Amino acid sequence: MARTLEQERIAIEQEAHRLEERRQKLEEREREQAIHAIDKTGLLKLDTKRLSGLLARIRSLGIDEVEKRLTA
């Protein structure tokens, strides 16, 4: 009986490890899609100083405020 319980514990740990790997791969794909979306807008073509200024402004206002102002 103890051997079966130990085997079950190992199987659960292996499954948890596989799920964590899948979660990490999904996060990487989401990040790649976000970068691709930003690239399509042309923002990555801005010079570094201008892009950092824009990002600093977005950071200071917050995403919700930026969206609100852009849709107004």
Kinemage of the C-alpha trace (Angstrom):
@kinemage 1
@onewidth
@group {chain A} dominant
@subgroup {mainchain}
@vectorlist {calphas} color= white
{ca met a 1} P 0.000 0.000 0.000
{ca ala a 2} L 2.760 2.463 0.872
{ca arg a 3} L 4.387 1.855 -2.502
{ca thr a 4} L 1.162 2.711 -4.329
{ca leu a 5} L 0.765 5.899 -2.306
{ca glu a 6} L 4.355 6.859 -3.050
{ca gln a 7} L 3.817 6.194 -6.754
{ca glu a 8} L 0.705 8.362 -6.687
{ca arg a 9} L 2.628 11.145 -4.953
{ca ile a 10} L 5.375 10.990 -7.580
{ca ala a 11} L 2.818 11.017 -10.413
{ca ile a 12} L 1.124 14.079 -8.917
{ca glu a 13} L 4.458 15.884 -8.556
{ca gln a 14} L 5.347 15.076 -12.175
{ca glu a 15} L 1.986 16.361 -13.353
{ca ala a 16} L 2.417 19.561 -11.330
{ca his a 17} L 5.843 20.045 -12.916
{ca arg a 18} L 4.405 19.568 -16.428
{ca leu a 19} L 1.629 22.060 -15.665
{ca glu a 20} L 4.152 24.627 -14.450
{ca glu a 21} L 6.162 24.186 -17.657
{ca arg a 22} L 2.991 24.657 -19.739
{ca arg a 23} L 2.131 27.791 -17.740
{ca gln a 24} L 5.601 29.226 -18.383
{ca lys a 25} L 5.384 28.469 -22.110
{ca leu a 26} L 1.980 30.151 -22.254
{ca glu a 27} L 3.356 33.253 -20.518
{ca glu a 28} L 6.237 33.354 -23.015
{ca arg a 29} L 3.820 33.104 -25.957
{ca glu a 30} L 1.623 35.862 -24.487
{ca arg a 31} L 4.689 38.074 -24.079
{ca glu a 32} L 5.764 37.401 -27.670
{ca gln a 33} L 2.273 38.288 -28.919
{ca ala a 34} L 2.315 41.517 -26.909
{ca ile a 35} L 5.701 42.487 -28.341
{ca his a 36} L 4.457 41.660 -31.841
{ca ala a 37} L 1.370 43.838 -31.297
{ca ile a 38} L 3.555 46.719 -30.112
{ca asp a 39} L 5.845 46.238 -33.088
{ca lys a 40} L 2.889 46.419 -35.488
{ca thr a 41} L 1.953 49.842 -34.084
{ca gly a 42} L 5.384 51.190 -34.948
{ca leu a 43} L 6.339 52.036 -31.389
{ca leu a 44} L 9.489 49.918 -31.563
{ca lys a 45} L 10.679 52.097 -34.446
{ca leu a 46} L 10.835 55.182 -32.219
{ca asp a 47} L 14.228 56.325 -31.050
{ca thr a 48} L 15.122 55.187 -27.561
{ca lys a 49} L 14.781 58.592 -25.893
{ca arg a 50} L 11.338 59.217 -27.339
{ca leu a 51} L 10.100 55.708 -26.522
{ca ser a 52} L 11.345 55.893 -22.926
{ca gly a 53} L 9.691 59.267 -22.481
{ca leu a 54} L 6.417 57.906 -23.778
{ca leu a 55} L 6.630 54.846 -21.542
{ca ala a 56} L 7.496 56.981 -18.526
{ca arg a 57} L 4.430 59.123 -19.182
{ca ile a 58} L 2.232 56.029 -19.511
{ca arg a 59} L 3.702 54.660 -16.292
{ca ser a 60} L 3.042 57.909 -14.431
{ca leu a 61} L -0.543 58.250 -15.667
{ca gly a 62} L -1.431 54.586 -15.395
{ca ile a 63} L -2.893 52.374 -18.080
{ca asp a 64} L -6.520 53.149 -17.218
{ca glu a 65} L -5.979 56.906 -17.504
{ca val a 66} L -4.099 56.540 -20.802
{ca glu a 67} L -6.906 54.414 -22.251
{ca lys a 68} L -9.469 56.916 -21.030
{ca arg a 69} L -7.645 59.821 -22.648
{ca leu a 70} L -7.087 57.983 -25.915
{ca thr a 71} L -10.743 57.038 -26.267
{ca ala a 72} L -12.027 60.502 -25.355
